Amino acid sequence: MKIWKTIDKFFSEDEIKKIYKEKTFVPFTSKWYDLPISNFYHTRLFEEVKEFTDISSAIGFEQWTHDASFYDLPEWHYDKDEKMYQDTGVLNFPICSIILYLKVEDLVGANLAIKNTIEITPETGKVVFLAPGVLHGVTKYESGSRLSLNINLWNRHVNEVVYRAEALQEEKQRKEESWC
């Protein structure tokens, strides 16, 4: 089984502008959505991911964004049911993880690293699919813009953590103050 797949220019810049206008695009918030869902970008992503892995048991997905200019990007980790892991120490993985790069400009660092052996350079419109249980992280961010939309497809509901824009803004402000 292949553990990852990338597709360059999966979405055009015009299509990405449409994603920003969708009601399901809520920056800085982790949110659960039940399937089926009928907006153009989820439909297209989920049709393509079927070529990578079987998602027939999916009932929903969690979605969130990562913005390198607002907060630290994740180091080595597994996409997992965070609440279950926190409560029991048990790793339970989504069916598939999807990373869509919405905006990448003048980026130095912040590549996607997979299992200490592979580095994927973010590019606007690129999508990455990850199999369950793939260890991954982001290399050190130096400068530039890097906004990604992240989706975990699940075959059961999970108790996801909700990230609030206010908390992220506070973290950004603390970072800026520490640089002064």
N, C-alpha and C positions, 0 to 999 in steps of 0.2 A: 504494500500500500504506500502510495506517495504521501509524504507528510506535509508538503506545501506546494502551492502553485501561484504564479503571478501572471497577471495579464496587464501589459502596458496600455495606456490610453483607453481603458475600458469605458470611461465616460469622457466626453468632450468638455471643454470649459463651459460651453453653453448649457450642457446638461447639468453640470455641477451648479451653475447659477440657479437652475430649476430646483435642485435638491434643497438649497438654502431656503426656498420659498415653501417647501412642503410642510404641512402641519406636524409630520412625524420627525422633522429635523429640529431638535431642541438642544442647542449647544449647552455644554457644562452640566448636563443632567443625564443620569442613567435612568432609563425607562424600560418597562416591560411592554411588549406588544403581542397580542394573541394572533395566531394565523387563522385564516388567510388574511392577508393585507393586500390592498390593491393600489398602491402608488407605483409610479413607473420605476423608481430606482430599486426598491425592494424586489419587485417582480423580476426585474432584469438580473439582479444579483443572485436571487434564489434559483432562477432558471439556469444560470451559469454554474452555480455551485453543485447542481445535480450532476454535472459532468465530472466533478471532482470526488464527490462522496454521496452516499444515499441519505437523503434528508426526509424520507417518507414518514418517519415517526415524529418529525418536528411538530410541536404544538404552539410554539411561540419563540420569541427572542428578546434579549436585552440589547439595548443600543446606547452608546455614549460617545463622546468625543474626547480626543486628546489634543491639546494645543500647547506646543513647546514654549510659547511665549508667556503662558499663564502659570504653568506649574511643571514640576519635574515629571519627566516621562518615566514609564515603568522600567525597572531593572529586571533581572532574570525572574521569570514567573511562569506559572501555568494558568491558562484561563480555566476557571473552576467556579463551582458554587462557593462563593466566599463565606456565606453564613454557615454552611455545613462544615467547611474547613475550620472556621473559627470556633464553632461549637463542639466539633467531634474530632478534628484532625484528619478526617477522611477527605481524600481528593475525589471529586466527582466532576467530570468534564462535560462540556457542551458537545453536541454532535459535530459542530464545525465552528471555527472562528473566522470572521471576515474583517479585513482591514482595508478601508478605502481612503486613499489620500485625496483630500478635497482641495488643499492648497499647499503647495511647496514652492518656496521662492528663496533663492540665495542661501540655501541650507548648507551648513557646515556641521557635520556630525549627525546624530539622531537617526542612524540607519537601523533598520529592523535586523536583529541578530537572531539566528535560529540554531539552537543546540551547539553553541560555541564554534560552529564550522561554516556557517553561511551568513553573509550580510547582504541585505536587500536595500538598495538605495531608493528612498521615497521619491516619487514623481507625481505631479498633479494628474489625477485620473487613473492612476495605477490601483489595481486591486490585488490583494493577497488573501489566499485561502489557507487555513491551517487545519490539519487533522486534530482530533482530540488528543490531549496529553502531550502536546509539543512544547518543550521548554523554549521560551523566547524572551527577548527583552529589547531595549533600545540602547544603542551606543551613546556615549556622552554627547549632549547637545552643546554646540558652540555658539551658533548664531543663525539667523534667518527665520523663515516661517515654515511651520509644519503643522497642519491641521488634519487630523484623521478622524474618520467615522468608524467606529468599532461595533461589531455585531457578533453576538454568540447565539447560535441556534440551539434550542433545547427540546428534549422530548418529555420534559416535565417542568412545572413551575419552579422557579428558584426565588429565594429571598434576597434579591439584589440590594446593594447599598445604593442609596440615592445621593448623588453628588450635587451640591447646590452651588449656584453661581456666586453667591455671596462669600462662601468659604473659599472658593478659588480666587476671588478677587482679593480677599484678605491675605491669602498666601502670596499672591503676586506682589501686593504692597509690602509685605515683610521682606521679600526678596529684594525689591527695589531699595528699601531702606538699608538693608545690609550691604548693598553695593556702594552706598554713599560714604 
